[in-house]
Amino acid sequence: MSDSQNARERDAIIAGVTVAFLLRESEISQMVAAILAARMAALTASYTDAAATMGVDVPDDWEPPDELVSRMRSASERNAKSIAETYRSDLEATALAFLLAWEGQHGGSLDGARDALREHLADWCATRAAWKASQVSQYETASGSDSGTEQFIQELLDGTATDSNGDPIDSTGAVVAVLPDYSSPDGICSDYAGETFPLADYDLLPDYPVHLNCIHEKTIILAS
């Protein structure tokens, strides 16, 4: 079989086998909902924590502004689409690598490769899902947390964050800290980890997480 014939057969096998493993629109929609729920829960928790640092109790029925909810929804939709596209690309690349290896081990023949590829991809997908779900969860939760802290700081700065008497909260002594205070020396986080910054400089700091598996976050502390 010529190289061009093999290439066409590989393409046909990949198209026929991978279709069973691709994410359906309903599954992508479920992923959007899960990401949004994680972001909103983390946002509410970090907003509440920031308020508690300043001695303020957040009502149980507190809800973030509509504009912020809209941004969280848009980010969830965008990230779910990106995850699905990356998954498809990785799936097809894995299938191609498997078939090329199969040809090399079977004298250029693709006989029997279809069933073997199906089994290989089933194992690959299960393994990938195990670590990818954790990675996505950590990233989306951290992003939501960053947004909640940012929302409270904005309210502090514009005077709309109030105490139980309706008076603006005194933010004297409050600063932004990037925690934890350690980082790998060759990453962007090393420039910020363990440092503190004025509240007004919040927008000058990176949005966290800065990268996948980033452990850092911005939080409000009271300077001693």
N, C-alpha and C positions, 0 to 999 in steps of 0.2 A: 504493500500500500504506500502511495506517495505521501510526502509530507503534507501536501495540501488536502489530500483525502483524510489523513489522520486528523488534521486540524478541524476539518468540517465535522468529522465524527465526534471529536472531543467536544466541540461546541454543542452538538446535538445532545450528547449525553449530559453535559452540564445543565443545559436548559431543561431537559426532561426530568432530571433528578432534583435539582435545587428548588424547583417550583414548589415541591412539597414542604420545604423548610422555610420558605419566605414568610415574613410577617404579613398577615391580612390587615385590611383597613380597620376592621373591628378590633384587632389586637393592638394596632397603633393607637386607636382611640382610647383603649383601656390603659395604655401606657401613659398617654397624655393625662388622663384622670389621676393615675397613681402619682405621677410626678407633681402635678398641681397640688394634690392633697399633702404630699410630703413637704413641698415648699411652704404651703400656707401654715402647716402645723409648726414648722421650724421658725417661720417668720413671727408667728404669734408668741412662741416661747421666748425668742430672743428679745422681742419688744417688751415682754413682761419682765424679763430679767434685767434689761436696761433700766426700766422704770423702777424696779425694786432697788437697784443700786442707788437711785436718787431718792429713795424713801417714798415712792409712790405706788399705791395699789391699783392695778389695772382692773376695771370691772370685768366680770366673767363674760359679759355679752359684748366685749370690745370687738370691733371689726376694723380691719385696715381700710383706708380710703379706696374708693372704687377704681381710681386711676392705678393704684398699686396692684390691686387684684387683677386688673386688665393686663398689666405688665407681667405679672406672674403667669397668667394664662398664656400669653403670647410666647413667653420663654419656654413654657412647658410644651407647647405645640412645636416650636422650632427645634427644641432639643430632642423630642421624640422622633421627629422626622429625620434629624441628623443621625440618631442612633440606628434607625431602621436602614438608612442608606449605607452607613458604615457596616452594619451587619451583612447586608446583601453583598457589598464589595468583598468583605472578608470571606464570606461563604463561597463566592465564585472563585476567588483566588485560591482558597483551600482545595476546592474541587479540581481546579486546573493543575495544581501542584501534585495532587494525588494521581491524576491520570497520566501526567508526564512520567512520574515515577513508575507507574504500572507499565507503561510502554517500555521503559528501560529494563524492567525486570522480566518482560514477556516477549522479547524479540520484536518490539514494535507493534505488537498486537494489542487490541483493546477488547478482545474476547473476554467476557466475564467481568469486565470493569464496571459495568453499570450497577450490578448488585453489590459489588464490593464497595463502590463509592457511596451508595445509599447507606450501607452499614457504617462506613467511616464517618460520614457527615452526621449521622445520628449521635455517635459518640462525641464528635467535635462540638456539636451544638449543646449537648448536655454539659460538657466540661466548661465551655465558654459561658453558658448561662450562669453557672455557679459563681464565677468570679466577677462577671460583668454586672450582674444585678447588684452586688455589694458596692462596686465602684460607682455605678450610676446613683444608687441611693445616697452614698456619702456625698457625692458632688452636688446633687440637687438639694439635699437637706442643708448643706453648708451654704449654698447660694441663697436659700430662703432665709437662713439665719442672718446672713449679711444684710439682707434687705430689711429685716425687722429692726436691727440695730440702727441702720441708716435712717429709717423712718422716725425712730424716737429722737435721734440726734437732730434731725431737721426740725422736729417740733420743739426741742429745747432751744434751738438757735432762733427760731422765728417767734418764740413766746407762746405757742399754742399748747405746749405741754403744761398742764396745771395740776396743782395739788387738790386735796379734798375740799378746800375752801374756794377753789376756782382761781387761785392766784398763780401766776407764772412761776415755774420751778426755778429756784436759784441754782444755776449750774456752776457756781464758783467751785473750783477745785476738781471739776470733772475733766478727764482727758480720755483720749482713745488709746488703747493699748493693743498691740498685735501679739497674740499669744498662740502657742507656747513660746517661750523665750529662746528656743534653739531652732536651728535649721541647718541643712546641708550648706557648706560654704560656697558652693558654685551656683546656687539658684537665686532667683529674684527675691525669695522670701528672706534670705539672709540680710538684706538691706533694711528690713523692717521688724523682724522677729525680736521681741523683747523691748522694743522701743515704744515710747509714748508720744502722742501728738495732740495739739490743741483741737478742740471740737471743730473749730472753724476750718481746720485743714482736712477734715474727713474726706471731702471730695477729691483731694489730691492723692489719696492713698489708693492702692490697687483694689479692685473688687475681688473679694475672696469667695470661693477658692480660686487661686491664681492658675492652678493647673490640676489635672487629674491626680487624685490621692493627696492633695494638699491638706495639711493638718492645721493650717493657721486660720485665725479668725480675728476680726476686729471686735473689741468689746469696750464698754465704758467702765472706767475705774475712778475712784477718788484718790487723787494724789495726796500722799502723806506730807 
